[in-house]
Amino acid sequence: MKNDEIIRAWRDADYFFDLSDEQRALLPENPVGMIELSQDALTTVAGGASCRISCCSDCCNSCASGGSLCCC
């Protein structure tokens, strides 16, 4: 495999799964390795939102819907 194909396979899951089993077996291990988040870390993921549960409901509704008003 060419370097650009290897890098694409590391970065693009759809491309990786479109490869045959033989092609995937030829891929070197990703130098970054497997990245896993703990369950504690996953429970705090907010998708980039800055709104918190303790906010007033109007602010949180605006924040959650992409509005610019957020009380956090």
Distance bins in CASP14 RR format, pairs under 12 A and 6 or more apart:
PFRMAT RR
TARGET T0000
AUTHOR 0000-0000-0000
RMODE 2
METHOD distances of the structure
MODEL  1
1 7 0 0 0 0 1 0 0 0 0 0 0
1 8 0 0 0 0 1 0 0 0 0 0 0
1 9 1 0 0 1 0 0 0 0 0 0 0
1 10 0 0 0 0 0 1 0 0 0 0 0
1 15 0 0 0 0 0 1 0 0 0 0 0
1 16 0 0 0 0 0 1 0 0 0 0 0
1 19 0 0 0 0 1 0 0 0 0 0 0
1 20 0 0 0 0 0 1 0 0 0 0 0
1 22 0 0 0 0 0 1 0 0 0 0 0
1 23 1 0 0 1 0 0 0 0 0 0 0
1 24 0 0 0 0 0 1 0 0 0 0 0
1 25 0 0 0 0 0 1 0 0 0 0 0
1 26 1 0 1 0 0 0 0 0 0 0 0
1 27 1 0 0 1 0 0 0 0 0 0 0
1 28 0 0 0 0 1 0 0 0 0 0 0
2 8 0 0 0 0 1 0 0 0 0 0 0
2 9 0 0 0 0 0 1 0 0 0 0 0
2 23 0 0 0 0 0 1 0 0 0 0 0
2 26 0 0 0 0 0 1 0 0 0 0 0
2 27 0 0 0 0 0 1 0 0 0 0 0
3 9 0 0 0 0 0 1 0 0 0 0 0
3 10 0 0 0 0 0 1 0 0 0 0 0
3 27 0 0 0 0 0 1 0 0 0 0 0
3 28 0 0 0 0 0 1 0 0 0 0 0
4 10 0 0 0 0 0 1 0 0 0 0 0
4 11 0 0 0 0 0 1 0 0 0 0 0
4 12 0 0 0 0 0 1 0 0 0 0 0
4 15 0 0 0 0 0 1 0 0 0 0 0
5 11 0 0 0 0 0 1 0 0 0 0 0
5 12 0 0 0 0 0 1 0 0 0 0 0
5 15 0 0 0 0 1 0 0 0 0 0 0
5 16 0 0 0 0 0 1 0 0 0 0 0
5 18 0 0 0 0 0 1 0 0 0 0 0
5 19 0 0 0 0 1 0 0 0 0 0 0
5 23 0 0 0 0 1 0 0 0 0 0 0
5 24 0 0 0 0 0 1 0 0 0 0 0
5 26 0 0 0 0 0 1 0 0 0 0 0
5 27 0 0 0 0 1 0 0 0 0 0 0
5 28 0 0 0 0 0 1 0 0 0 0 0
6 12 0 0 0 0 0 1 0 0 0 0 0
6 15 0 0 0 0 0 1 0 0 0 0 0
6 16 0 0 0 0 0 1 0 0 0 0 0
6 19 0 0 0 0 0 1 0 0 0 0 0
6 23 0 0 0 0 0 1 0 0 0 0 0
6 24 0 0 0 0 0 1 0 0 0 0 0
6 26 0 0 0 0 1 0 0 0 0 0 0
6 27 1 0 0 1 0 0 0 0 0 0 0
6 28 1 0 0 1 0 0 0 0 0 0 0
6 29 0 0 0 0 0 1 0 0 0 0 0
6 30 0 0 0 0 1 0 0 0 0 0 0
6 31 0 0 0 0 0 1 0 0 0 0 0
7 15 0 0 0 0 0 1 0 0 0 0 0
7 16 0 0 0 0 0 1 0 0 0 0 0
7 27 0 0 0 0 0 1 0 0 0 0 0
7 28 0 0 0 0 0 1 0 0 0 0 0
7 30 0 0 0 0 1 0 0 0 0 0 0
7 31 0 0 0 0 0 1 0 0 0 0 0
7 32 0 0 0 0 0 1 0 0 0 0 0
8 14 0 0 0 0 1 0 0 0 0 0 0
8 15 1 0 1 0 0 0 0 0 0 0 0
8 16 0 0 0 0 1 0 0 0 0 0 0
8 18 0 0 0 0 0 1 0 0 0 0 0
8 19 0 0 0 0 1 0 0 0 0 0 0
8 23 0 0 0 0 0 1 0 0 0 0 0
8 27 0 0 0 0 0 1 0 0 0 0 0
8 30 0 0 0 0 0 1 0 0 0 0 0
9 15 1 0 1 0 0 0 0 0 0 0 0
9 16 1 0 1 0 0 0 0 0 0 0 0
9 17 0 0 0 0 1 0 0 0 0 0 0
9 18 0 0 0 0 1 0 0 0 0 0 0
9 19 1 0 0 1 0 0 0 0 0 0 0
9 20 0 0 0 0 0 1 0 0 0 0 0
9 23 0 0 0 0 1 0 0 0 0 0 0
9 24 1 0 0 1 0 0 0 0 0 0 0
9 25 0 0 0 0 0 1 0 0 0 0 0
9 26 0 0 0 0 1 0 0 0 0 0 0
9 27 1 0 1 0 0 0 0 0 0 0 0
9 28 0 0 0 0 1 0 0 0 0 0 0
9 29 0 0 0 0 0 1 0 0 0 0 0
9 30 0 0 0 0 1 0 0 0 0 0 0
10 16 1 0 0 1 0 0 0 0 0 0 0
10 19 0 0 0 0 0 1 0 0 0 0 0
10 24 0 0 0 0 0 1 0 0 0 0 0
10 27 1 0 0 1 0 0 0 0 0 0 0
10 28 0 0 0 0 1 0 0 0 0 0 0
10 29 0 0 0 0 1 0 0 0 0 0 0
10 30 1 0 1 0 0 0 0 0 0 0 0
10 31 0 0 0 0 1 0 0 0 0 0 0
10 32 1 0 0 1 0 0 0 0 0 0 0
10 33 0 0 0 0 1 0 0 0 0 0 0
10 34 0 0 0 0 0 1 0 0 0 0 0
10 35 0 0 0 0 0 1 0 0 0 0 0
11 30 0 0 0 0 1 0 0 0 0 0 0
11 32 0 0 0 0 1 0 0 0 0 0 0
12 18 0 0 0 0 1 0 0 0 0 0 0
12 19 0 0 0 0 0 1 0 0 0 0 0
13 19 0 0 0 0 0 1 0 0 0 0 0
13 24 0 0 0 0 0 1 0 0 0 0 0
13 30 0 0 0 0 0 1 0 0 0 0 0
15 23 0 0 0 0 0 1 0 0 0 0 0
15 24 0 0 0 0 0 1 0 0 0 0 0
15 27 0 0 0 0 0 1 0 0 0 0 0
16 23 0 0 0 0 1 0 0 0 0 0 0
16 24 1 0 0 1 0 0 0 0 0 0 0
16 27 0 0 0 0 1 0 0 0 0 0 0
16 30 0 0 0 0 0 1 0 0 0 0 0
17 23 0 0 0 0 0 1 0 0 0 0 0
17 24 0 0 0 0 1 0 0 0 0 0 0
18 24 0 0 0 0 1 0 0 0 0 0 0
19 25 0 0 0 0 1 0 0 0 0 0 0
19 26 0 0 0 0 1 0 0 0 0 0 0
19 27 1 0 0 1 0 0 0 0 0 0 0
20 26 0 0 0 0 1 0 0 0 0 0 0
20 27 0 0 0 0 0 1 0 0 0 0 0
21 27 0 0 0 0 0 1 0 0 0 0 0
24 30 0 0 0 0 0 1 0 0 0 0 0
35 41 0 0 0 0 0 1 0 0 0 0 0
36 42 0 0 0 0 1 0 0 0 0 0 0
37 43 0 0 0 0 1 0 0 0 0 0 0
37 44 0 0 0 0 1 0 0 0 0 0 0
37 45 1 0 0 1 0 0 0 0 0 0 0
38 44 0 0 0 0 0 1 0 0 0 0 0
38 45 0 0 0 0 0 1 0 0 0 0 0
39 45 0 0 0 0 0 1 0 0 0 0 0
44 52 0 0 0 0 0 1 0 0 0 0 0
44 53 0 0 0 0 0 1 0 0 0 0 0
46 52 0 0 0 0 1 0 0 0 0 0 0
46 53 0 0 0 0 0 1 0 0 0 0 0
46 60 0 0 0 0 0 1 0 0 0 0 0
46 63 0 0 0 0 0 1 0 0 0 0 0
46 64 0 0 0 0 1 0 0 0 0 0 0
46 70 0 0 0 0 0 1 0 0 0 0 0
46 72 0 0 0 0 0 1 0 0 0 0 0
47 63 0 0 0 0 0 1 0 0 0 0 0
47 64 0 0 0 0 0 1 0 0 0 0 0
47 66 0 0 0 0 0 1 0 0 0 0 0
48 63 0 0 0 0 0 1 0 0 0 0 0
48 64 0 0 0 0 0 1 0 0 0 0 0
48 66 0 0 0 0 0 1 0 0 0 0 0
48 70 0 0 0 0 0 1 0 0 0 0 0
48 72 0 0 0 0 0 1 0 0 0 0 0
49 55 0 0 0 0 0 1 0 0 0 0 0
49 59 0 0 0 0 0 1 0 0 0 0 0
49 60 0 0 0 0 1 0 0 0 0 0 0
49 61 0 0 0 0 0 1 0 0 0 0 0
49 62 0 0 0 0 0 1 0 0 0 0 0
49 63 1 0 0 1 0 0 0 0 0 0 0
49 64 1 0 0 1 0 0 0 0 0 0 0
49 65 0 0 0 0 0 1 0 0 0 0 0
49 66 0 0 0 0 1 0 0 0 0 0 0
49 67 0 0 0 0 0 1 0 0 0 0 0
49 70 0 0 0 0 1 0 0 0 0 0 0
49 72 0 0 0 0 1 0 0 0 0 0 0
50 59 0 0 0 0 0 1 0 0 0 0 0
50 60 0 0 0 0 0 1 0 0 0 0 0
50 62 0 0 0 0 0 1 0 0 0 0 0
50 63 1 0 0 1 0 0 0 0 0 0 0
50 64 0 0 0 0 0 1 0 0 0 0 0
50 66 0 0 0 0 0 1 0 0 0 0 0
50 67 0 0 0 0 0 1 0 0 0 0 0
50 68 0 0 0 0 0 1 0 0 0 0 0
50 69 0 0 0 0 0 1 0 0 0 0 0
50 70 1 0 1 0 0 0 0 0 0 0 0
50 71 0 0 0 0 1 0 0 0 0 0 0
50 72 1 0 1 0 0 0 0 0 0 0 0
51 57 0 0 0 0 0 1 0 0 0 0 0
51 58 0 0 0 0 0 1 0 0 0 0 0
51 59 1 0 0 1 0 0 0 0 0 0 0
51 60 1 0 1 0 0 0 0 0 0 0 0
51 61 0 0 0 0 1 0 0 0 0 0 0
51 62 0 0 0 0 1 0 0 0 0 0 0
51 63 1 1 0 0 0 0 0 0 0 0 0
51 64 1 0 0 1 0 0 0 0 0 0 0
51 65 0 0 0 0 0 1 0 0 0 0 0
51 66 0 0 0 0 1 0 0 0 0 0 0
51 67 0 0 0 0 1 0 0 0 0 0 0
51 68 0 0 0 0 0 1 0 0 0 0 0
51 69 0 0 0 0 1 0 0 0 0 0 0
51 70 1 0 1 0 0 0 0 0 0 0 0
51 71 1 0 0 1 0 0 0 0 0 0 0
51 72 1 0 1 0 0 0 0 0 0 0 0
52 59 0 0 0 0 1 0 0 0 0 0 0
52 60 1 0 0 1 0 0 0 0 0 0 0
52 63 0 0 0 0 1 0 0 0 0 0 0
52 64 0 0 0 0 0 1 0 0 0 0 0
52 70 0 0 0 0 1 0 0 0 0 0 0
52 71 0 0 0 0 1 0 0 0 0 0 0
52 72 1 0 1 0 0 0 0 0 0 0 0
53 59 0 0 0 0 0 1 0 0 0 0 0
53 60 1 0 0 1 0 0 0 0 0 0 0
53 63 0 0 0 0 0 1 0 0 0 0 0
53 64 0 0 0 0 0 1 0 0 0 0 0
53 71 0 0 0 0 0 1 0 0 0 0 0
53 72 0 0 0 0 1 0 0 0 0 0 0
54 60 0 0 0 0 1 0 0 0 0 0 0
54 70 0 0 0 0 0 1 0 0 0 0 0
54 71 0 0 0 0 1 0 0 0 0 0 0
54 72 0 0 0 0 1 0 0 0 0 0 0
55 61 0 0 0 0 1 0 0 0 0 0 0
55 62 0 0 0 0 1 0 0 0 0 0 0
55 63 1 0 0 1 0 0 0 0 0 0 0
55 64 0 0 0 0 1 0 0 0 0 0 0
55 69 0 0 0 0 0 1 0 0 0 0 0
55 70 1 0 0 1 0 0 0 0 0 0 0
55 71 1 0 1 0 0 0 0 0 0 0 0
55 72 1 0 1 0 0 0 0 0 0 0 0
56 62 0 0 0 0 1 0 0 0 0 0 0
56 63 0 0 0 0 0 1 0 0 0 0 0
56 69 0 0 0 0 0 1 0 0 0 0 0
56 70 0 0 0 0 0 1 0 0 0 0 0
56 71 1 0 1 0 0 0 0 0 0 0 0
56 72 0 0 0 0 0 1 0 0 0 0 0
57 63 0 0 0 0 0 1 0 0 0 0 0
57 64 0 0 0 0 0 1 0 0 0 0 0
57 71 0 0 0 0 0 1 0 0 0 0 0
58 64 0 0 0 0 0 1 0 0 0 0 0
58 65 0 0 0 0 0 1 0 0 0 0 0
58 67 0 0 0 0 0 1 0 0 0 0 0
58 69 1 0 0 1 0 0 0 0 0 0 0
58 70 0 0 0 0 0 1 0 0 0 0 0
58 71 0 0 0 0 1 0 0 0 0 0 0
59 65 0 0 0 0 0 1 0 0 0 0 0
59 66 0 0 0 0 0 1 0 0 0 0 0
59 67 0 0 0 0 1 0 0 0 0 0 0
59 68 0 0 0 0 0 1 0 0 0 0 0
59 69 1 0 0 1 0 0 0 0 0 0 0
59 70 1 0 1 0 0 0 0 0 0 0 0
59 71 1 1 0 0 0 0 0 0 0 0 0
59 72 1 0 0 1 0 0 0 0 0 0 0
60 66 0 0 0 0 0 1 0 0 0 0 0
60 67 0 0 0 0 0 1 0 0 0 0 0
60 69 0 0 0 0 0 1 0 0 0 0 0
60 70 1 0 0 1 0 0 0 0 0 0 0
60 71 1 0 0 1 0 0 0 0 0 0 0
60 72 0 0 0 0 1 0 0 0 0 0 0
61 67 0 0 0 0 1 0 0 0 0 0 0
61 69 0 0 0 0 1 0 0 0 0 0 0
61 70 0 0 0 0 1 0 0 0 0 0 0
61 71 0 0 0 0 0 1 0 0 0 0 0
62 68 1 0 0 1 0 0 0 0 0 0 0
62 69 1 0 1 0 0 0 0 0 0 0 0
62 70 1 0 0 1 0 0 0 0 0 0 0
62 71 0 0 0 0 1 0 0 0 0 0 0
62 72 0 0 0 0 0 1 0 0 0 0 0
63 69 1 0 0 1 0 0 0 0 0 0 0
63 70 1 1 0 0 0 0 0 0 0 0 0
63 71 1 0 0 1 0 0 0 0 0 0 0
63 72 1 0 0 1 0 0 0 0 0 0 0
64 70 0 0 0 0 1 0 0 0 0 0 0
64 72 0 0 0 0 0 1 0 0 0 0 0
END
